[in-house]
Amino acid sequence: MKVYISVDMEGVAGIATLDQIVRGGSGYPRAQELMTQEANAAIAGAFEGGATSVVVNDSHGTMDNLLHNRLDPRARLVFGAPKAQCMAEGLTDDCAVALFVGYHAPAGAPGVLAHTFSAYFGEVRIDGARVSEAEVNGLYAASLGVPVGLVTGDDVIGAIASDVFAGATVVTVKEAHGFSATDTVAPSVALGLVREGAAHAVAGAASLPRPAAGTPLRLEVDMPSPVAAELSACIPGCTRTADRTVAAVLESAEDVLGLITVLYELALSSERARQAITNRR
């Protein structure tokens, strides 16, 4: 049984501040350790639950955060960026179940380090509803016939996951006390919870309902500036619907993730250009 694990950083126990999640921050090396440990806990749990192979996708920021020499050698690792399917890269239709570890709330929600794919996106909506990264990646999984069996993170994403993913195991390792403040269990406790949750999710994968991904899907993204929205509207199929908003109607969840990946890069480059101009003044 093949199991897929997408690992983010913001929802990991012991992580709540910007200096932890940004490469070069004083807390980043410690956050790498915590992220790697939770990834290993999920891998171990997956094998305990009956997995015969595990694929792990490093899904945070530069997507090169996990400490490779400390990762459980039984798993294969997908890392680096950009990747066409972003946080769902490496997920295939022969996977029995998808596990989302270290996930967080969407932009606009009161969760720890809440955002949706890019810190520069104001909000991401599908068919008019605000969505989290878990929901978008879950749509892609559904398009492949793969159920989401586990979501771990703070209490805000946990509540969303409980509503969205029928039968999924939800593991809450911390409670949001603000954007960069949390009440967290000790990392050692979180490892046991994640491992147990992964084992339970994989063992019960066969009984999870096979989701259906309806199409077409209307994607809307609030970009960081009018210039970013103007550039994004040059993408075939994209329309600028407001000063900073672009929208597109897409025929597959794969196309949704692909467009988000391109918009992410446009948002990043436009903000870097803006900052460079500001620094010259």
RAZIPE-V532507 format. One record per run of one state. SS is the DSSP state (hx for helix, st for strand, lp for the rest). FROM is the first residue (numbers start at 1). LEN is the number of residues. If there is no record, write none. Layout:
ss/from/len
SS/FROM/LEN
SS/FROM/LEN
//
This chain:
ss/from/len
lp/1/1
st/2/6
lp/8/10
hx/18/4
lp/22/6
hx/28/21
lp/49/4
st/53/6
lp/59/9
hx/68/3
lp/71/4
st/75/4
lp/79/7
hx/86/3
lp/89/6
st/95/9
lp/104/20
st/124/3
lp/127/2
st/129/2
lp/131/2
hx/133/11
lp/144/3
st/147/8
hx/155/10
lp/165/4
st/169/8
lp/177/5
st/182/3
lp/185/2
hx/187/17
lp/204/1
hx/205/3
lp/208/9
st/217/6
lp/223/3
hx/226/7
lp/233/6
st/239/2
lp/241/4
st/245/6
lp/251/2
hx/253/28
lp/281/1
//
